[in-house]
């Protein structure tokens, strides 16, 4: 049976995420992005750790908005001049948007990176088309400028659709640990006997079907966090303990054991943290917040 149009498009994008043909090139690009000497502080800003969610979708509103506004003005008779300003603003602000996007892309899964690189290519084509549109307008060739501008909007729309696929279908940038707050019932829950927990070693235990990271510090102190990292669900129980934090083994996000605070990205949200009490040698936990 022939697939309906929308189903065919979604199936094609899903196949793109599974296609391994360009993985060597993608891996080379990823290494190049990671090699840029920005430092962890700048990368955290680009990931959006300080605002609690990815920065890239915030920044991209400006170029998309200005280019769309220029397109609307191009449909009105007798309006000239303002479009060039809008397109120029969009071109300038596209750069920091792209930088933030590449910083996030380098820390995604292979399936997400395959879609993401086509998303970036579509936006790159849009930038070139709008640059050509601006150049044509400045030379007085307004008809060509309009044509290139509408072509740029088409490329922007394609890139935006792929960005939506990344964010909503593939959950890039989503908080993969927030579900814990929805499925753990309120109140205290027995986790384990204190004697079952090794000192100074991250281990995994379960509250029903929810995996949690458990770190016993001493005879009276036990830390419990959701085990699946909020960035891409990496297993924190397989991570490294350092300076009162746990470091995700997949992409290096660090969370404070005492309260789950994300002290280093790419994770942009704190990790769900559990209050702990020890009753008659039994460790009981309650989800905080």
C-alpha positions as CSV (number, residue, x, y, z in Angstrom):
1,X,0.0,0.0,0.0
2,X,1.3,3.5,-0.9
3,X,2.1,5.6,2.1
4,X,0.3,8.9,2.7
5,X,2.4,11.9,2.2
6,X,3.0,12.7,5.9
7,X,3.7,9.1,6.7
8,X,6.2,8.9,3.9
9,X,8.0,12.0,5.1
10,X,8.2,10.8,8.7
11,X,9.4,7.4,7.5
12,X,12.1,9.0,5.4
13,X,13.4,11.1,8.4
14,X,13.3,8.0,10.6
15,X,15.4,6.2,8.0
16,X,17.8,9.1,8.0
17,X,18.4,8.6,11.7
18,X,19.3,5.0,11.1
19,X,21.5,5.5,8.0
20,X,25.1,4.8,8.9
21,X,26.7,5.8,5.6
22,X,28.0,9.1,6.7
23,X,29.0,8.1,10.2
24,X,32.8,8.5,9.6
25,X,32.3,12.0,8.3
26,X,29.9,12.8,11.2
27,X,32.5,11.5,13.7
28,X,35.2,13.7,12.2
29,X,33.0,16.8,12.4
30,X,32.1,15.9,16.0
31,X,35.7,15.6,17.0
32,X,36.4,18.9,15.3
33,X,33.6,20.6,17.2
34,X,34.8,19.1,20.5
35,X,38.4,20.2,19.8
36,X,37.4,23.9,19.7
37,X,39.1,25.4,22.8
38,X,36.0,27.0,24.4
39,X,36.4,25.6,27.9
40,X,33.7,24.0,30.1
41,X,32.3,27.4,31.3
42,X,31.6,28.6,27.7
43,X,30.2,25.3,26.7
44,X,27.9,25.3,29.7
45,X,26.6,28.7,28.5
46,X,26.1,27.4,25.0
47,X,24.3,24.3,26.3
48,X,22.0,26.6,28.3
49,X,22.8,25.2,31.8
50,X,22.3,28.6,33.4
51,X,18.8,29.0,32.0
52,X,17.7,25.4,32.7
53,X,17.1,24.3,29.0
54,X,19.0,24.4,25.7
55,X,20.1,27.9,24.5
56,X,19.9,27.1,20.8
57,X,16.1,27.2,20.4
58,X,16.1,30.6,22.2
59,X,18.8,32.2,19.9
60,X,17.3,30.8,16.7
61,X,14.1,32.8,17.2
62,X,15.9,36.0,16.1
63,X,17.1,35.0,12.6
64,X,14.0,33.0,11.8
65,X,11.8,35.9,13.0
66,X,13.7,38.6,11.0
67,X,13.8,36.5,7.9
68,X,10.1,35.7,8.1
69,X,9.3,39.4,8.7
70,X,11.3,40.3,5.6
71,X,9.3,37.8,3.6
72,X,6.1,39.3,4.8
73,X,7.2,42.8,3.7
74,X,8.3,41.4,0.3
75,X,4.6,40.5,-0.2
76,X,3.5,44.1,0.3
77,X,3.7,46.4,-2.7
78,X,6.0,49.4,-2.5
79,X,7.9,48.4,0.6
80,X,11.7,48.4,0.2
81,X,14.7,49.0,2.5
82,X,13.4,47.5,5.7
83,X,13.8,44.0,4.3
84,X,17.6,44.5,3.9
85,X,17.9,45.5,7.6
86,X,15.9,42.5,8.7
87,X,17.9,40.1,6.6
88,X,21.1,41.6,7.8
89,X,20.1,41.2,11.5
90,X,19.2,37.6,10.8
91,X,22.5,36.9,9.2
92,X,24.4,38.3,12.1
93,X,22.4,36.5,14.8
94,X,22.5,33.2,12.9
95,X,26.2,32.8,13.9
96,X,25.7,32.5,17.7
97,X,22.6,30.4,17.1
98,X,24.7,28.0,15.0
99,X,27.5,27.9,17.6
100,X,25.1,26.9,20.3
101,X,23.5,24.3,18.0
102,X,26.8,22.7,17.1
103,X,27.8,22.6,20.8
104,X,24.6,20.6,21.6
105,X,24.9,18.4,18.5
106,X,28.4,17.2,19.4
107,X,26.9,15.6,22.6
108,X,24.0,13.8,21.0
109,X,23.5,10.1,20.2
110,X,24.5,8.9,16.7
111,X,20.9,8.7,15.5
112,X,20.3,12.3,16.6
113,X,23.6,13.5,15.1
114,X,22.6,12.0,11.7
115,X,19.4,14.1,11.6
116,X,21.1,17.0,13.2
117,X,23.8,17.3,10.5
118,X,21.1,17.6,7.8
119,X,19.3,20.1,10.0
120,X,22.5,22.2,10.1
121,X,23.1,21.8,6.4
122,X,19.5,23.1,5.6
123,X,20.2,26.1,7.8
124,X,23.5,26.6,6.2
125,X,21.8,26.7,2.8
126,X,19.3,29.2,4.2
127,X,22.2,31.5,5.4
128,X,23.8,31.4,1.9
129,X,20.5,32.2,0.2
130,X,19.7,35.1,2.5
131,X,23.3,36.4,2.1
132,X,22.7,36.3,-1.7
133,X,19.3,38.0,-1.2
134,X,20.9,40.8,0.8
135,X,23.7,41.3,-1.8
136,X,21.1,41.4,-4.7
137,X,19.0,44.0,-2.8
138,X,22.0,46.2,-2.1
139,X,22.8,46.1,-5.9
140,X,19.2,47.2,-6.6
141,X,18.1,43.8,-7.9
142,X,15.1,43.6,-5.7
143,X,13.3,40.9,-7.8
144,X,16.2,38.5,-7.5
145,X,16.5,39.5,-3.8
146,X,12.9,38.5,-3.2
147,X,13.4,35.2,-5.1
148,X,16.4,34.3,-3.0
149,X,14.7,35.4,0.1
150,X,11.7,33.1,-0.4
151,X,14.1,30.2,-1.3
152,X,15.9,31.0,2.0
153,X,12.6,30.7,3.9
154,X,12.0,27.4,2.3
155,X,15.4,26.1,3.4
156,X,14.7,27.6,6.9
157,X,11.4,25.8,7.1
158,X,13.0,22.4,6.1
159,X,15.7,23.0,8.7
160,X,13.1,23.9,11.3
161,X,11.1,20.8,10.6
162,X,14.2,18.6,11.2
163,X,14.9,20.6,14.3
164,X,11.4,19.8,15.5
165,X,12.0,16.1,14.8
166,X,15.2,16.2,16.8
167,X,13.5,18.0,19.8
168,X,10.1,16.2,19.9
169,X,10.5,12.8,18.2
170,X,14.1,12.1,19.2
171,X,14.0,14.0,22.5
172,X,17.2,15.9,21.9
173,X,17.5,18.6,24.6
174,X,14.7,17.1,26.6
175,X,15.1,16.3,30.3
176,X,15.3,12.5,30.4
177,X,15.1,12.3,34.2
178,X,11.9,14.4,34.8
179,X,9.6,11.3,34.4
180,X,10.8,10.2,37.8
181,X,8.7,12.9,39.4
182,X,5.7,11.5,37.7
183,X,6.0,7.8,38.6
184,X,7.5,7.7,42.1
185,X,4.6,7.9,44.6
186,X,4.8,10.4,47.5
187,X,6.0,9.3,50.9
188,X,8.8,7.2,52.2
189,X,9.9,4.0,50.5
190,X,12.2,1.3,51.7
191,X,15.3,1.0,49.5
192,X,17.8,-1.3,51.1
193,X,19.5,-2.4,54.3
194,X,22.4,-0.1,55.1
195,X,24.7,-3.1,55.3
196,X,24.0,-3.9,51.7
197,X,25.5,-0.6,50.5
198,X,29.3,-0.4,50.0
199,X,31.0,2.8,51.2
200,X,32.2,5.2,48.6
201,X,31.0,3.3,45.6
202,X,28.2,4.3,43.2
203,X,25.6,1.5,42.8
204,X,22.2,1.1,41.2
205,X,19.1,0.1,43.1
206,X,15.4,0.2,42.1
207,X,12.3,1.8,43.5
208,X,9.8,-0.5,41.8
209,X,10.8,0.0,38.2
210,X,12.7,3.3,38.7
211,X,16.5,2.9,38.8
212,X,18.3,5.1,41.3
213,X,21.9,5.9,42.0
214,X,23.0,5.2,45.6
215,X,26.2,6.4,47.2
216,X,26.9,5.5,50.8
217,X,29.3,8.1,52.2
218,X,29.6,6.7,55.8
219,X,27.6,5.1,58.5
220,X,25.1,7.9,58.6
221,X,25.1,9.5,55.2
222,X,23.6,8.1,52.0
223,X,22.9,10.0,48.8
224,X,20.3,8.9,46.3
225,X,19.6,10.4,42.9
226,X,17.7,9.3,39.8
227,X,20.1,7.0,38.0
228,X,19.3,8.0,34.4
229,X,21.1,11.3,33.5
230,X,18.7,14.0,32.4
231,X,20.8,14.7,29.3
232,X,20.5,11.5,27.4
233,X,19.6,8.9,30.1
234,X,23.2,7.8,30.7
235,X,23.7,5.5,33.8
236,X,25.1,7.6,36.6
237,X,25.7,4.5,38.7
238,X,28.5,3.6,36.2
239,X,30.0,7.1,36.5
240,X,32.9,8.5,38.5
241,X,32.7,10.1,41.9
242,X,34.7,13.4,42.3
243,X,34.5,16.3,44.8
244,X,31.0,15.3,46.1
245,X,29.6,14.9,42.6
246,X,29.0,12.1,40.1
247,X,30.1,12.4,36.5
248,X,28.0,10.8,33.8
249,X,30.0,8.2,31.8
250,X,28.4,9.1,28.5
251,X,28.8,12.9,28.1
252,X,30.4,14.2,31.3
253,X,27.6,16.0,33.0
254,X,28.2,16.4,36.7
255,X,25.7,16.4,39.5
256,X,26.1,17.2,43.1
257,X,25.3,14.2,45.2
258,X,23.8,16.2,48.1
259,X,21.0,17.8,46.1
260,X,21.3,16.7,42.4
261,X,22.4,20.1,41.2
262,X,23.9,20.0,37.7
263,X,27.3,21.7,38.2
264,X,28.5,21.0,34.7
265,X,26.7,20.3,31.4
266,X,25.7,19.3,28.8
267,X,22.8,18.4,31.2
268,X,20.7,21.6,31.7
269,X,18.5,20.4,34.6
270,X,19.2,19.2,38.1
271,X,18.9,15.5,38.7
272,X,15.8,14.3,40.8
273,X,17.1,13.9,44.3
274,X,15.7,11.8,47.2
275,X,15.7,12.6,50.9
276,X,17.2,9.8,52.9
277,X,16.6,8.5,56.4
278,X,17.9,5.4,58.2
279,X,15.4,3.5,60.4
280,X,16.6,0.5,62.3
281,X,19.3,-0.2,59.8
282,X,17.0,0.3,56.8
283,X,17.5,3.0,54.2
284,X,14.3,4.8,53.3
285,X,13.9,7.5,50.6
286,X,11.4,10.1,49.6
287,X,11.5,12.1,46.4
288,X,12.2,15.8,47.2
289,X,10.7,18.8,45.5
